[in-house]
Amino acid sequence: MKKIMAVVALVLFAGAAAKAANYPGNYTYQTVRAASKGPAVIATVSSGIMNKFAVAYKSSGILGGSDSIQAVVRVTAMNRYSGYSQTVERVVSLAKEQNGAGFMAAEMGIYDFIPQGFAWDMKKIEVAFFSGQQWDSNYGANYAVEKGELDASEAVFKSEYNGGPNVEGDCWGFIVEQMRK
């Protein structure tokens, strides 16, 4: 109950702060941009107060019948001022999506993959999936999505109410719709 009250207070505070600072009324509305590469779905979710992304694996992929899946996620960013790029790699677990569309990782913050103080511009997200000894990595090339592909994607969803610092339910629903395609 305390967590719910804290989240409600945060959302109300974010909305009030945005209004008080003369931000537009839709400043905290979330926008999802998704791209599918084979069985992989990579989506960014952003608003005026947050930048997150999620990876998913469609049930139609070769690992779709597995009990559990993990993913190696690589994010490459470039420093806007120096042109220096850096790639950060993490292994994440994907849970079964409740409606049978496949597997999804919990939301990840873009800033968790970008060094602190790095005036970043995300360039690419790459993903390779595995279950035990079996891999699905696009034949070793990884499922990769460039930032420009996400920016130009036709798979876009915009929420129409104030969101908080986490991905809202209707945005997750849109990502699941992309998994079913």
C-alpha positions, 0 to 999 in steps of 0.5 A: 500500500505504501508503494502504491501511495508513493507511486501515486504521489510521484506521478502527481508531483511530476505532473504538477512540476511539469505544469508549474515549469510551463512544460506542455501538458503531454510532457510525461506522456510515454512514446514507444518505438519498436522494431522487430528483427526476426524473433527479436523485438526491441522497443524504446519508451520515453517521455519528458521524464524517462528513457527506457527500453525493453527487449522481447523474444517472440514465441515463434523463434527457435527458443520459443518453446523453452522454459526460460531465456536469457539475453546478452544485451549490448548498447553502443553510445557515442559521446556527442562532443568527442565522437568517442564510442563505448559499448556496454554489455549485460546479461538479462533474464526474460520472463514468459509473457503472460499471454503466450506471445513469447518472453520479455525482459523487465524495462531497462534504463538507457542510463544503466548502459551509458557511463555517468557524465557521458554526453551520450547519443545512443547508436545501437542496441544489439541482442543475442538470446540463449536457453542453456546451450542453445543460442539464437544470435542471428547466426552470430551477427546479433539482432541489432537495431540502430537508433535511426531505425527506431526513430523512423519506425512505423511501429509507434504508440503514444500514450494519452495520459500522464505517465510516471518513471516506469513503463505504463501498462498500455505501452507494455501492451503495444510491445506485446502486439509487436511480438504477435506480428 
